[in-house]
Amino acid sequence: MGNVVLFTKNGGKRMENILEVAKYFLSVEPMSHKKLQKLCYYAQAWYLAIYKRRLMDVDFEAWVHGPVSALLYNQYRDWGGLVITGLQSIPQLEESTVSFLNKIYHLYGKFSAAELEKMTHDESPWKEARGKLAKDVPCKNKISDVSMQKFYGELIGV
């Protein structure tokens, strides 16, 4: 039958699974669910800014404590505020993806979950998705890819 190429929304490159990206970050450092959410969000946002396509096929929502992927939340919610430990194996990701995730971790891994939350609250993609809602009002509005790509792209001049 020959080789069959499946095209995805991002122009041909396979999108990563957020749960695998999360496992990668957890293999670098055990961390809280909140910090993990923010690292995955920043990976998605910067990938959109640099490559003009998604790294992962998930949406992030403008929750009270910053950007959240509902899929990732459902996977790790039982951990609450505890540090997630006990990772069994490092996920198999493309070398270019690992390199990119290492850069994200280098930029943001030094910050606590609370610091990352504050950072996202100060940035326009989260603010725009929440609109006029107060910071403490529950919300599941989607943070748009366009707003992420624009905001982070402007930070690096693209």
C-alpha positions as MATLAB code, in Angstrom:
seq = 'MGNVVLFTKNGGKRMENILEVAKYFLSVEPMSHKKLQKLCYYAQAWYLAIYKRRLMDVDFEAWVHGPVSALLYNQYRDWGGLVITGLQSIPQLEESTVSFLNKIYHLYGKFSAAELEKMTHDESPWKEARGKLAKDVPCKNKISDVSMQKFYGELIGV';
ca = [
       0.000    0.000    0.000;
       2.994    2.326    0.421;
       3.595    5.058    2.956;
       0.599    6.991    4.168;
       1.167   10.467    5.565;
      -1.466   11.832    7.899;
      -1.606   15.609    7.947;
      -2.504   17.359   11.150;
      -3.718   20.845   11.926;
      -0.172   22.076   12.349;
       0.918   21.620    8.744;
       2.193   18.057    8.718;
       4.211   17.695   11.909;
       2.632   15.402   14.469;
       1.398   17.272   17.500;
       2.562   16.040   20.863;
       0.228   14.689   23.517;
       0.067   17.055   26.505;
       0.288   14.127   28.905;
       3.607   13.117   27.338;
       4.883   16.703   27.472;
       3.852   16.837   31.134;
       5.669   13.564   31.842;
       8.775   15.053   30.262;
       8.672   18.101   32.539;
       8.076   15.802   35.522;
      11.135   13.754   34.507;
      13.223   16.914   34.782;
      11.812   17.958   38.168;
       9.027   16.702   40.416;
       6.607   19.647   40.727;
       3.108   20.693   41.680;
       0.189   20.382   39.321;
      -0.077   24.189   39.090;
       3.550   24.579   38.022;
       3.161   21.741   35.524;
       0.124   23.453   33.993;
       2.035   26.707   33.556;
       5.075   25.031   31.982;
       2.826   23.239   29.479;
       1.006   26.507   28.761;
       4.263   28.367   28.125;
       5.451   25.540   25.868;
       2.264   25.856   23.801;
       2.385   29.665   23.728;
       6.019   29.951   22.690;
       5.656   27.196   20.105;
       2.764   29.119   18.572;
       4.840   32.310   18.556;
       7.934   30.754   17.028;
       6.556   28.071   14.686;
       3.043   29.445   14.008;
       1.461   26.118   14.967;
       0.494   24.217   18.072;
       2.897   21.938   19.888;
      -0.008   20.044   21.486;
      -3.598   19.576   20.335;
      -5.193   21.014   23.478;
      -6.838   24.232   24.513;
      -5.913   26.218   27.586;
      -8.626   27.921   29.582;
      -8.408   31.089   31.693;
      -9.030   29.593   35.137;
      -8.681   31.511   38.409;
      -5.097   30.303   38.975;
      -3.989   30.957   35.403;
      -4.024   28.933   32.181;
      -5.193   25.338   32.565;
      -5.623   22.410   30.197;
      -8.711   20.500   31.334;
      -7.165   17.248   30.063;
      -4.029   17.765   32.125;
      -6.099   18.894   35.115;
      -8.151   15.693   35.019;
      -4.979   13.601   34.889;
      -3.297   15.164   37.941;
      -6.086   16.802   39.983;
      -5.889   14.185   42.745;
      -2.420   15.496   43.621;
      -3.902   18.839   44.705;
      -1.042   21.103   45.763;
       1.378   18.250   46.458;
       4.494   17.642   44.403;
       3.877   15.023   41.713;
       6.365   12.181   42.139;
       6.853    8.586   41.078;
       7.303    9.025   37.336;
       7.794    5.581   35.806;
       9.516    6.420   32.518;
      10.627    9.266   30.312;
       8.283    9.694   27.336;
       9.478    9.144   23.797;
       9.437   12.595   22.199;
      11.137   13.866   19.078;
      14.627   15.260   19.693;
      13.554   18.695   18.465;
      10.629   18.664   20.927;
      12.906   17.713   23.823;
      15.273   20.535   22.886;
      12.374   23.000   22.789;
      10.957   21.795   26.136;
      14.405   22.095   27.724;
      14.484   25.756   26.649;
      11.060   26.360   28.173;
      12.175   24.690   31.398;
      15.396   26.741   31.422;
      13.330   29.944   31.143;
      10.503   29.100   33.545;
      11.536   26.133   35.696;
      13.263   28.341   38.260;
       9.960   29.999   39.186;
       7.512   28.669   41.758;
       3.933   27.797   40.867;
       2.742   31.011   42.540;
       5.255   33.110   40.584;
       4.205   31.468   37.316;
       0.557   32.077   38.165;
       1.264   35.776   38.764;
       3.229   36.005   35.528;
       0.360   34.575   33.480;
      -2.105   36.901   35.241;
      -0.011   39.861   34.090;
      -0.018   38.765   30.425;
      -2.668   39.681   27.872;
      -3.730   36.196   26.636;
      -5.101   35.225   30.070;
      -6.538   38.710   30.667;
      -8.259   38.800   27.261;
      -9.817   35.374   27.741;
     -11.239   36.404   31.115;
     -12.586   39.705   29.854;
     -14.075   41.785   32.658;
     -14.312   38.928   35.152;
     -12.668   39.481   38.517;
      -9.549   37.385   39.104;
     -11.321   35.182   41.665;
     -14.385   34.329   39.541;
     -14.381   30.794   38.066;
     -14.003   30.788   34.293;
     -13.415   28.243   31.546;
     -13.044   30.653   28.622;
     -10.556   29.428   26.042;
      -7.286   31.331   25.684;
      -7.038   31.809   21.940;
      -4.091   30.570   19.918;
      -4.125   33.917   18.109;
      -3.706   35.883   21.342;
      -0.857   33.629   22.499;
       0.900   33.770   19.141;
       0.558   37.545   18.969;
       1.602   38.335   22.555;
       4.627   36.054   22.736;
       5.577   36.736   19.119;
       5.732   40.457   19.859;
       8.095   39.762   22.760;
      10.616   38.299   20.320;
       9.827   40.529   17.357;
       8.015   38.072   15.092;
];
